[in-house]
Amino acid sequence: MAELGEYIFFKNGIKGLVEKFNQNSVIANISENNKELQFEGKRTVVAHKKL
């Protein structure tokens, strides 16, 4: 599980900083996006099982 303030890597090349920790997921501020995936805004929700 990710913790507050920790950098996480997900979806093969996307890096984000955990801003909020929830029971089953985290909210991450995207800092690197090396894929062609588009995100609405700079934040996304990621389930713990996807980390």
C-alpha positions in Angstrom: 0.0 0.0 0.0 1.1 3.5 -0.8 1.4 6.1 1.9 0.9 9.9 2.0 3.8 11.8 0.3 5.1 8.7 -1.5 5.8 8.5 -5.2 4.0 5.7 -6.9 4.4 4.2 -10.4 1.4 2.8 -12.3 0.1 2.1 -15.8 3.6 1.3 -17.1 5.4 4.7 -17.0 3.1 7.0 -15.1 4.5 8.5 -11.8 2.4 10.3 -9.2 2.7 11.7 -5.7 0.1 10.4 -3.2 -1.9 13.3 -1.9 -4.7 11.5 -0.1 -5.0 8.0 1.3 -8.3 6.1 1.4 -9.2 2.6 2.5 -9.1 1.1 -0.9 -7.4 3.7 -3.1 -5.2 6.8 -3.2 -5.5 10.1 -5.0 -2.2 10.9 -6.8 -1.0 14.1 -8.4 0.6 13.0 -11.8 4.2 14.2 -12.1 5.3 12.1 -15.1 3.3 10.7 -18.0 5.5 8.8 -20.5 2.5 7.2 -22.2 -0.1 8.6 -24.5 -2.8 8.2 -21.8 -4.8 11.4 -21.2 -6.0 12.4 -17.7 -8.5 15.0 -17.0 -6.6 17.4 -14.8 -3.4 16.5 -12.9 -4.9 14.0 -10.4 -6.2 10.5 -10.6 -7.6 7.8 -8.3 -5.6 4.5 -8.1 -6.7 1.4 -6.3 -4.2 -0.2 -3.9 -4.3 -3.4 -5.9 -3.1 -1.6 -9.0 0.1 -0.3 -7.4 
